[in-house]
Amino acid sequence: MSRYSRDITDFLRFAVLQDHFQFVALPFGLATAPSVFTKTMVALMAILRVRGLVVDFRRKTVTYYDSMGGLNNEACRILLQYLKQESQDKKGISFDTNGWNLSSKTSDEIPQQMNGSDCGMFACKYADYITKDKSITFTQNHMPYFRKRMVYEIIHQKLL
C-alpha cells in the first residue's frame, strides 16, 4: 500500500447513496492503483448503474428510462418525495404531489442498448429528445454518430 499526498484526496473520494468513501492508501502502490481503482469502480457502477429519471413539471410526471430494460417506479416515488422535501427546505413552500403520474418506460416503449457501454449516450439522447418534445426514435445504430456529434458540440461549445 502506498500513502498519498493530502492534496489529492478530493480525487479519491466517491459517494454511494448517503455514504461517502475515501481511500487512505492506494492498494498495490501507485503503478497499478489506477487499474485497481477502475476495476473496483466498474464493478460498483455495474450494480448502481445511472438510470434516467425525468421530471416533467408541465405534465406532472416522473418517468424512469432505462436503456437496459429495467423498471423502477420506486425510484420515481423517492425522487418526487425528494422534490417535496427540497421545496419545503429551500423555498419554504409546500410542494403538492397530488395528481402526479409516476411510471417506468418499458423496453417496448423506448430504444434499448445492445452493449454494456452506451448507457451514458442513451441517457443523454433520451434527455435531448424529451426536452425537445420529440418522439424517441433513435436506435443503437445511431450511437457512433451521436458520439461524434457530442465531441463536436463540446469542442465548439455549441449545441446543434
C-alpha positions in Angstrom: 0.0 0.0 0.0 1.2 3.5 -0.9 0.3 6.5 1.1 -0.6 9.6 -0.9 -0.4 13.3 -0.5 -3.3 15.1 1.2 -3.7 17.5 -1.8 -5.2 14.7 -4.0 -7.8 13.5 -1.5 -10.6 15.1 -3.5 -9.8 12.8 -6.4 -10.0 9.7 -4.4 -13.5 10.1 -2.9 -16.8 8.8 -4.1 -20.3 8.6 -2.7 -22.9 5.9 -2.9 -26.4 7.0 -1.8 -25.9 8.6 1.7 -22.4 7.0 2.3 -19.1 8.7 1.4 -15.9 6.8 0.9 -12.3 7.9 0.6 -9.2 5.8 0.1 -6.5 6.3 2.8 -3.9 4.4 0.8 -3.8 3.0 -2.7 -3.7 -0.8 -2.9 -0.7 -2.3 -4.6 1.1 1.1 -4.9 0.8 3.9 -7.4 1.8 1.9 -10.5 -1.3 -0.3 -10.5 -3.6 1.9 -8.4 -5.5 3.4 -11.4 -6.4 0.0 -12.8 -7.4 -1.4 -9.4 -9.5 1.7 -8.8 -11.1 1.4 -12.2 -11.8 -2.3 -11.8 -13.4 -1.5 -8.4 -15.5 1.3 -9.7 -16.6 -0.6 -12.8 -17.9 -3.4 -10.5 -19.6 -0.9 -8.3 -21.2 1.0 -11.2 -22.4 -2.2 -12.7 -24.6 -2.5 -9.6 -25.5 1.2 -9.3 -25.8 2.0 -13.0 -27.0 5.5 -13.5 -30.5 5.4 -14.9 -32.7 8.1 -16.3 -35.3 9.8 -14.3 -37.2 12.7 -16.0 -39.3 15.1 -14.1 -41.8 17.0 -16.3 -43.4 19.8 -14.3 -45.6 20.7 -17.2 -47.3 17.3 -17.3 -46.8 16.5 -13.6 -44.9 13.3 -14.4 -41.8 11.5 -13.1 -40.7 8.9 -15.6 -37.9 6.3 -15.4 -36.0 5.5 -18.5 -33.6 2.5 -18.7 -31.8 1.5 -21.9 -31.3 -1.9 -20.4 -35.0 -2.6 -19.8 -35.2 -2.1 -16.1 -38.4 -0.8 -14.4 -38.3 1.3 -11.2 -41.4 3.1 -10.1 -39.9 3.2 -6.6 -37.1 5.5 -7.8 -39.8 7.8 -9.2 -41.6 7.8 -5.8 -38.3 8.6 -4.0 -37.5 11.5 -6.4 -40.9 13.0 -6.0 -40.6 12.8 -2.3 -37.1 14.5 -2.5 -38.6 17.3 -4.6 -41.3 17.8 -2.0 -38.7 18.0 0.8 -36.4 20.3 -1.1 -39.3 22.7 -1.9 -40.1 22.9 1.8 -36.5 23.1 3.0 -35.2 25.6 0.4 -38.2 27.7 -0.5 -40.5 27.2 2.5 -43.2 26.2 0.1 -45.3 23.1 0.3 -45.0 21.1 -2.9 -48.3 19.4 -3.8 -47.6 15.9 -5.1 -51.3 15.1 -5.8 -52.1 14.3 -9.4 -48.5 13.4 -10.3 -48.1 10.3 -12.5 -45.1 8.0 -11.8 -44.1 5.5 -14.4 -41.3 3.4 -16.0 -40.9 3.2 -19.7 -40.8 -0.5 -20.8 -38.3 -1.9 -23.3 -41.1 -1.9 -25.9 -41.6 1.9 -25.5 -38.0 3.2 -25.7 -34.9 2.2 -27.6 -32.6 -0.3 -25.9 -28.8 -0.6 -25.9 -27.2 -3.7 -27.3 -23.9 -3.4 -25.4 -22.7 -2.5 -21.9 -21.1 0.8 -22.8 -23.7 3.1 -24.2 -25.7 3.8 -21.1 -24.5 7.4 -20.9 -25.2 8.1 -24.6 -28.7 6.7 -24.3 -29.4 8.8 -21.2 -28.2 11.9 -23.0 -30.2 11.2 -26.1 -33.4 10.4 -24.0 -32.9 13.8 -22.3 -32.2 15.5 -25.6 -35.3 14.2 -27.3 -37.6 14.7 -24.3 -36.6 18.3 -23.8 -37.3 19.0 -27.5 -40.7 17.2 -27.2 -39.5 14.8 -30.0 -40.6 11.1 -30.2 -37.7 8.9 -29.1 -36.9 7.2 -32.4 -33.1 6.6 -32.3 -31.5 3.1 -32.1 -28.3 1.5 -31.1 -27.1 2.1 -34.7 -27.2 5.9 -34.1 -24.7 5.9 -31.2 -21.5 6.3 -33.2 -22.9 9.4 -34.9 -24.2 10.8 -31.6 -20.8 10.3 -30.0 -19.1 12.2 -32.8 -21.7 14.9 -32.7 -21.3 15.2 -28.9 -17.5 15.6 -29.3 -18.1 18.3 -31.9 -20.6 20.1 -29.6 -18.1 20.0 -26.7 -15.2 21.3 -28.8 -17.2 24.1 -30.4 -19.2 24.8 -27.2 -22.4 24.9 -29.2 -25.4 22.5 -29.3 -26.5 21.5 -32.7 
